[in-house]
Amino acid sequence: MARRLVVFGVICLALALGGLRWGVHHLITSTTADPAFFEEAIVAFEQADRAKAPAPGAILFVGSSSIRYWDDLAGDMAPLRVVNRGFGGAQFSHVLHNLDRVILPHAPRAVVVYAGDNDLAEGTGKDAARVFADYQAFVAGVRAHFPDLPIYFLAIKPSIARWARWPEMRQANAQVEAWSAANEGLGYLDVAAPLLGANGEPQDDFFVIDGLHLSDSGYAAWAGVVRPRLLDDLGPGN
């Protein structure tokens, strides 16, 4: 708890100094390096699952805050039945650490993952090869329990706040895309391209004030890519 109070203090200080983007960068890259950092969020998921047992067969969305803040995920994916299990500033290490607790209880019909964005933020020391390796480990971990489960990777997004890191992110996307094309049951969803304007840079309208997280328009752009692909591949389900 004390550690989280420190994190909160960092955010407040950054806001007070007008340095929101600085606060977001450093909060996500250095403070959350511990794979168990988001234990409170995972426990909250488990409590929710105990209060209402998850019905099997939903499409599980898991990953970082870009999933967590997708407030109208259910509406954007309708009639597909979905579960949102995004948490904090998760890196792939956090998703891997909590895989058994977040994914397995739901017995999903498919998994959609968004991670790698925070991994490749400034200061983490990680590169595209590490993100690709972690994604391969994620797929292996899921397939150990659900051998034929479709898994979809949401492309790491280009953002205003992390535009300097876009070349590395684009490289990670390319590696995942090629690997997905060569392996049955893996899908690569290009939610990056729709966020770029005619000048090849992220469009302001797709982001909230921090320049990192998506606005309603940004999520609408994502939904325009994700929902049709899932419907085509999986059907509406039940």
C-alpha positions as CSV (number, residue, x, y, z in Angstrom):
1,M,0.0,0.0,0.0
2,A,2.8,2.4,0.9
3,R,4.3,1.9,-2.6
4,R,1.0,2.8,-4.2
5,L,0.8,5.9,-2.1
6,V,4.2,6.9,-3.5
7,V,2.9,6.3,-7.0
8,F,-0.1,8.4,-6.3
9,G,2.2,11.1,-5.0
10,V,4.3,11.0,-8.2
11,I,1.1,11.5,-10.3
12,C,-0.1,14.4,-8.2
13,L,3.3,16.1,-8.3
14,A,3.5,15.7,-12.1
15,L,0.1,17.2,-12.4
16,A,0.9,20.1,-10.1
17,L,4.0,20.9,-12.2
18,G,2.2,20.6,-15.4
19,G,4.2,17.5,-16.3
20,L,1.5,14.9,-16.8
21,R,3.4,13.1,-19.5
22,W,6.5,12.9,-17.4
23,G,4.5,11.4,-14.6
24,V,2.9,8.8,-16.8
25,H,6.2,7.8,-18.4
26,H,8.0,7.3,-15.1
27,L,5.1,5.7,-13.2
28,I,4.7,3.0,-15.9
29,T,8.4,2.3,-16.7
30,S,10.2,2.2,-13.4
31,T,7.8,2.0,-10.5
32,T,5.8,-1.0,-11.9
33,A,8.8,-3.2,-12.8
34,D,7.9,-5.8,-10.2
35,P,5.8,-8.6,-11.9
36,A,3.5,-8.7,-8.8
37,F,3.0,-5.0,-8.7
38,F,-0.7,-5.2,-9.7
39,E,-1.6,-7.8,-7.1
40,E,-4.5,-5.6,-5.8
41,A,-6.1,-5.4,-9.2
42,I,-5.8,-9.2,-9.7
43,V,-7.3,-9.9,-6.3
44,A,-10.2,-7.5,-7.3
45,F,-10.8,-9.6,-10.4
46,E,-10.8,-12.8,-8.3
47,Q,-13.3,-11.3,-5.9
48,A,-15.6,-10.3,-8.8
49,D,-15.3,-13.8,-10.2
50,R,-16.3,-15.3,-6.9
51,A,-19.2,-13.0,-6.5
52,K,-20.5,-13.9,-9.9
53,A,-19.0,-17.0,-11.5
54,P,-17.8,-16.2,-15.0
55,A,-19.7,-17.9,-17.8
56,P,-17.4,-19.7,-20.1
57,G,-17.1,-18.9,-23.8
58,A,-16.6,-15.1,-23.7
59,I,-13.8,-13.3,-25.5
60,L,-11.3,-12.2,-22.9
61,F,-9.5,-8.9,-23.4
62,V,-6.4,-8.7,-21.3
63,G,-3.5,-6.3,-21.0
64,S,-2.6,-2.8,-19.9
65,S,-4.6,0.4,-19.3
66,S,-5.6,0.7,-23.0
67,I,-7.8,-2.3,-22.3
68,R,-8.7,-1.2,-18.8
69,Y,-10.0,2.2,-20.0
70,W,-12.1,0.7,-22.8
71,D,-15.2,1.7,-21.0
72,D,-17.7,0.6,-23.7
73,L,-15.9,-2.5,-24.8
74,A,-19.1,-4.6,-24.4
75,G,-21.1,-2.1,-26.5
76,D,-18.3,-1.7,-29.1
77,M,-18.0,-5.5,-29.6
78,A,-21.8,-6.4,-29.5
79,P,-23.2,-8.9,-30.1
80,L,-19.9,-10.6,-29.1
81,R,-19.8,-11.4,-25.4
82,V,-16.6,-10.0,-23.9
83,V,-14.8,-9.7,-20.6
84,N,-12.4,-6.8,-19.8
85,R,-9.4,-7.8,-17.8
86,G,-7.1,-4.9,-18.4
87,F,-5.1,-3.6,-15.4
88,G,-2.9,-0.6,-14.7
89,G,0.3,0.0,-16.6
90,A,0.8,-3.7,-17.3
91,Q,3.8,-4.9,-19.2
92,F,4.0,-8.4,-20.6
93,S,5.8,-9.5,-17.5
94,H,2.7,-8.6,-15.4
95,V,0.3,-10.4,-17.8
96,L,2.5,-13.5,-17.8
97,H,2.8,-13.5,-14.0
98,N,-1.0,-13.4,-13.6
99,L,-2.0,-15.6,-16.6
100,D,-3.3,-18.5,-14.6
101,R,-5.4,-16.2,-12.4
102,V,-6.8,-13.8,-15.0
103,I,-7.4,-16.0,-18.0
104,L,-8.0,-19.6,-16.9
105,P,-11.1,-19.1,-14.7
106,H,-13.0,-17.8,-17.7
107,A,-12.4,-20.6,-20.2
108,P,-12.7,-18.1,-23.0
109,R,-13.5,-18.8,-26.6
110,A,-10.7,-16.4,-27.6
111,V,-8.2,-14.0,-26.0
112,V,-7.3,-10.6,-27.2
113,V,-4.1,-9.1,-25.7
114,Y,-2.7,-5.6,-25.6
115,A,0.7,-5.4,-24.1
116,G,4.2,-4.2,-25.2
117,D,3.3,-0.5,-25.1
118,N,4.6,0.0,-21.6
119,D,7.4,-2.5,-22.1
120,L,8.9,-0.2,-24.8
121,A,8.4,3.1,-23.0
122,E,11.6,5.1,-22.2
123,G,13.6,3.7,-19.3
124,T,12.5,0.1,-19.3
125,G,15.6,-1.3,-21.1
126,K,13.4,-3.6,-23.2
127,D,13.4,-3.8,-26.9
128,A,11.3,-5.2,-29.7
129,A,12.9,-8.7,-29.4
130,R,12.0,-8.9,-25.8
131,V,8.4,-8.0,-26.5
132,F,8.2,-10.6,-29.2
133,A,9.7,-13.2,-26.9
134,D,7.3,-12.4,-24.2
135,Y,4.4,-12.6,-26.5
136,Q,5.6,-16.1,-27.6
137,A,5.7,-17.0,-24.0
138,F,2.2,-15.7,-23.5
139,V,0.9,-17.8,-26.3
140,A,2.7,-20.9,-25.0
141,G,1.3,-20.3,-21.5
142,V,-2.3,-20.0,-22.8
143,R,-2.0,-22.9,-25.2
144,A,-0.7,-25.1,-22.5
145,H,-4.2,-25.0,-21.1
146,F,-6.3,-24.3,-24.2
147,P,-4.4,-25.8,-27.2
148,D,-6.7,-24.6,-29.9
149,L,-7.7,-21.2,-28.4
150,P,-7.6,-18.3,-30.9
151,I,-5.3,-15.6,-29.7
152,Y,-5.2,-12.0,-31.1
153,F,-2.5,-9.4,-30.6
154,L,-3.6,-5.8,-30.8
155,A,-0.8,-3.9,-32.5
156,I,1.2,-1.6,-30.2
157,K,-0.2,1.9,-30.8
158,P,1.7,4.9,-32.0
159,S,1.0,7.7,-29.5
160,I,2.0,11.3,-29.0
161,A,3.6,10.7,-25.7
162,R,5.8,7.9,-26.9
163,W,6.3,8.9,-30.5
164,A,10.1,8.7,-30.1
165,R,9.7,5.0,-29.3
166,W,7.5,4.3,-32.3
167,P,10.3,2.8,-34.5
168,E,11.0,0.1,-31.8
169,M,7.2,-0.5,-31.4
170,R,6.7,-0.8,-35.1
171,Q,9.5,-3.4,-35.2
172,A,7.8,-5.4,-32.5
173,N,4.5,-5.2,-34.3
174,A,6.2,-6.5,-37.5
175,Q,7.7,-9.5,-35.7
176,V,4.4,-10.4,-34.2
177,E,2.5,-9.9,-37.4
178,A,4.9,-12.2,-39.4
179,W,4.8,-14.9,-36.7
180,S,1.0,-14.7,-36.4
181,A,0.6,-15.2,-40.2
182,A,2.8,-18.3,-40.0
183,N,0.9,-19.9,-37.1
184,E,-2.6,-21.2,-37.1
185,G,-5.0,-19.7,-34.6
186,L,-3.0,-16.5,-34.1
187,G,-4.3,-13.1,-35.3
188,Y,-2.7,-9.8,-35.6
189,L,-5.1,-6.8,-35.5
190,D,-3.6,-3.6,-36.9
191,V,-5.1,-1.0,-34.6
192,A,-2.0,1.2,-35.1
193,A,-2.5,2.4,-38.6
194,P,-5.9,4.0,-38.0
195,L,-4.4,6.3,-35.4
196,L,-2.0,7.9,-37.9
197,G,-2.9,11.0,-39.9
198,A,-2.0,11.9,-43.5
199,N,1.4,13.2,-42.1
200,G,2.2,9.8,-40.7
201,E,1.9,10.9,-37.1
202,P,-0.6,10.2,-34.4
203,Q,-3.8,12.4,-34.6
204,D,-4.6,14.5,-31.6
205,D,-8.3,13.6,-31.7
206,F,-7.6,10.0,-30.9
207,F,-5.9,10.7,-27.5
208,V,-6.8,12.2,-24.2
209,I,-4.8,15.0,-22.6
210,D,-1.9,12.8,-21.6
211,G,-1.1,12.0,-25.3
212,L,-0.9,8.3,-24.4
213,H,-4.4,6.9,-23.7
214,L,-7.1,6.8,-26.2
215,S,-10.1,9.1,-26.4
216,D,-13.6,7.9,-27.4
217,S,-12.6,8.5,-31.0
218,G,-9.5,6.4,-30.6
219,Y,-11.5,3.5,-29.2
220,A,-14.0,3.9,-32.0
221,A,-11.1,3.5,-34.5
222,W,-9.9,0.4,-32.6
223,A,-13.4,-1.1,-32.6
224,G,-13.7,-0.6,-36.4
225,V,-10.7,-3.0,-36.8
226,V,-11.3,-5.5,-34.0
227,R,-15.1,-6.2,-34.1
228,P,-15.4,-7.1,-37.8
229,R,-12.3,-9.4,-37.6
230,L,-13.6,-11.2,-34.5
231,L,-17.1,-11.6,-36.0
232,D,-15.6,-12.9,-39.3
233,D,-13.3,-15.4,-37.5
234,L,-15.5,-16.5,-34.6
235,G,-19.1,-15.7,-35.4
236,P,-21.4,-13.9,-32.9
237,G,-21.4,-16.7,-30.4
238,N,-24.0,-17.0,-27.7
